[in-house]
Amino acid sequence: VPSFINIQLKLNKKNNLVELNNRINNVDLIDNIFVQEFNNQYVFLKIKYLGKIDKLIEELENQKIILKMKGDIWSLKII
């Protein structure tokens, strides 16, 4: 059963989106990514994934992407 998660990615380098896309392509659980809002400071993404959120977090960490909740908002950080 697919699930959706809304995520904020802060843009601090010019290649953040390209790097994120390259790494996310290696995560089998992610089915699709939709850009909800985009400006010069951040991008709001809606990610369609399969499975449980814990498994998604683990798979992203394997790609050196940290997914965590800050307040009410999920955020991604590329390391």
C-alpha positions, 0 to 999 in steps of 0.5 A: 500500500503506498503512503505519502510524506511531505518533506522540506528540503533547505537549499544551501548548495546549487546541486542539492536537488540533483544530488538528492535525485541521484541518491533517491533513485537508489532507494527502491521504496520510493515510487515517485516524488512531486514538487509542491512548492519551490523557492530560493530557500527551500523545496517542499516535496511530496514523496510516494513510498511503499512500506513503513516509515521506519524502513524508508528512514533506514533506506535513506540513511544508507544513501546518506540522507537524513530524514527527521521530524522538526516540529510538525515538518519532516525535513531532509538533509544530505550528508 
